[in-house]
Amino acid sequence: MRCGWVLSRVRGLFYAFMAAVCWSIGTIFVKFLQNFYGVNTQNAYRFLAAGLLLMLIYLSRERGFPLGIYRVLRKATVAAVVVNIFQTVLIAGIYLTKASTAAFLMRLSAVFVGLMGYIFYAEERKLVKNPKYLVGLALALVGVSGFTLKFGGGEIFDLGALLILVSSVLWSFYIILLKRQSRGEDPLLFTSLIFIVGGIMFLPFSFAEGGLDQIVNAPVLVTFLLVFSGLISIGFSNWSNIVAINRVGAVAASTIQLIQPVLTAVFAVVLLSEAIALREVLLGLVILAGNGLVVYALYES
């Protein structure tokens, strides 16, 4: 029985890690695709690609919808509204502040998830109170700040930074909401519905920026990458995240995903031929050490 419990947690941590991998490579896709599509067009069609392809996978597996499909749709729509508001506020904040500041402030979602998990879920409180978890979280945040903050001055708390903080709270609320909304639901069906609904919500903004013309005029390979990036960095990543939350909890999953800046740096070196400094290697080790403590604290809890 104990072995099965441990195996379930290990799988949950693996899914959390895979979500971070997919989100990291998604940054590379977005950087490339911005040469062909506007922000809202990317959001709309990547969301729709992710949702529709995951739905096809679900239907091929189940041969139809469950009897409670309308209940699942209502719950997924609530989650879709929150994730779309988060996306809109995040983009507004990035436009008004430095990208490095935005990246660090978004990683503070791990802190907000911990606080919300402590408030709303009794099963999360034991992990949050564990000193090893707190030390691991602190180490991971130190590593993330070193990756994403540039030293040498500049204001942090401008309007853009405030919007990023708000988006970080919204993302944390979304993660905590997923723990409740997705409980007892098929993760594949639930994820697909979130992004089908979310993509439809983004379509009017895409039309306003000439999204249809952008889709028609883009090369076939670029359109394929748009669909593929939606499936991997939105669909599969968020499905993995839901599975991880259901297996190890929202707090542990969010903290493990602080490794995302390290993974982004690795993908940038491999796919964009960017150089990586010794300082970044050392900061990556700090994040790994912090995540290791979180894993150990999860086992203890």
C-alpha positions, -999 to +999 in steps of 0.1 A: +000+000+000+028+024+010+047+015-023+016+024-043+012+057-025+049+066-032+046+056-068+016+078-073+035+108-058+065+101-080+043+101-110+027+133-099+061+150-096+070+137-130+038+152-145+046+185-128+081+185-143+068+176-177+044+206-175+074+228-168+092+213-198+063+220-221+058+256-208+095+263-212+097+252-248+065+271-254+085+303-248+107+294-277+076+288-299+061+321-290+093+340-297+094+324-332+057+328-340+055+364-330+071+372-364+039+360-381+010+364-356-004+390-332-007+382-295-044+376-295-042+355-327-015+333-311-037+330-279-069+321-299-055+296-323-030+279-299-058+276-274-082+262-300-056+238-314-048+225-280-084+221-270-096+205-302-067+181-306-071+169-270-108+165-275-101+143-306-078+122-285-104+119-257-132+110-282-110+083-299-104+068-265-139+070-250-160+068-282-183+096-270-190+122-243-198+112-207-234+116-194-223+146-172-207+165-201-227+197-193-216+196-157-180+193-169-185+221-194-198+245-168-169+238-145-144+241-174-159+274-184-153+289-150-116+279-152-114+292-188-127+327-177-100+329-150-072+317-173-083+342-201-084+371-176-049+360-164-036+359-199-050+394-207-036+410-175-002+393-180+002+406-216-008+441-205+018+440-177+046+427-200+040+456-224+045+481-196+075+466-177+108+448-183+105+411-193+130+401-166+109+418-139+078+402-153+094+367-153+104+370-117+071+384-105+052+356-122+074+330-104+060+345-072+028+325-080+045+296-061+043+317-030+007+327-036-003+291-044+012+281-011-007+307+008-040+299-010-034+262-006-029+268+032-061+288+034-084+267+013-072+231+016-064+213+049-044+186+031-019+212+018-012+227+053+011+199+065+034+204+035+035+242+038+044+240+075+073+216+068+106+235+073+122+216+044+095+229+021+100+265+032+138+262+028+134+245-006+109+272-017+133+300-006+162+284-025+141+280-057+130+316-055+166+328-051+176+308-082+146+321-102+154+357-092+190+353-103+178+340-137+153+367-144+163+399-126+190+421-141+210+440-116+219+477-121+189+497-111+154+504-124+120+506-107+101+473-100+068+486-087+056+505-117+021+500-133+034+471-154+049+453-124+016+458-105-003+441-134+022+412-134+016+408-096-021+408-102-017+382-130+005+361-107-023+361-081-048+352-108-027+323-120-024+311-084-062+313-080-065+293-113-043+266-100-062+264-067-095+265-086-083+236-108-078+214-077-115+218-069-130+220-103-111+191-118-116+167-089-133+136-101-132+147-137-113+132-166-082+154-169-080+151-207-117+161-212-115+189-187-083+204-202-097+202-237-129+220-227-110+248-209-090+257-240-118+253-265-139+277-245-109+300-239-099+300-275-135+310-285-133+339-260-101+351-277-114+350-312-131+384-313-098+400-303-080+380-329-104+392-356-099+428-345-061+425-351-065+408-385-060+373-373-076+356-403-053+373-427-023+364-406-034+327-407-040+327-444-007+345-453+016+324-430+037+296-445+023+261-441+052+251-418+045+281-396+009+271-393+019+236-384+042+250-356+013+271-344-009+240-340+019+219-326+029+245-300-007+248-289-009+210-284+024+207-266+029+240-246-008+246-238-027+213-242-003+187-229+013+210-204-019+219-187-032+183-188+000+173-171-004+201-146-040+189-137-027+153-132+001+166-110-022+187-089-046+157-083-016+135-074+007+157-053-013+189-046-012+224-060+017+236-037+042+209-045+034+210-082+038+248-084+071+247-065+086+219-087+077+241-117+101+268-105+126+249-125+111+264-157+137+292-161+165+267-161+147+246-188+140+277-208+177+286-208+186+250-219+161+252-248+174+286-258+210+272-260+199+241-280+173+257-303+183+294-305+221+289-301+222+313-272+252+312-248+247+302-212+270+316-185+285+298-155+264+320-132+233+305-149+245+270-143+251+277-106+216+293-103+202+262-120+218+240-093+203+262-066+168+257-081+174+219-084+185+218-047+153+237-037+131+213-057+149+184-041+140+196-006+104+201-018+103+165-030+117+153+003+092+174+023+064+159+002+076+124+010+077+133+048+043+149+047 
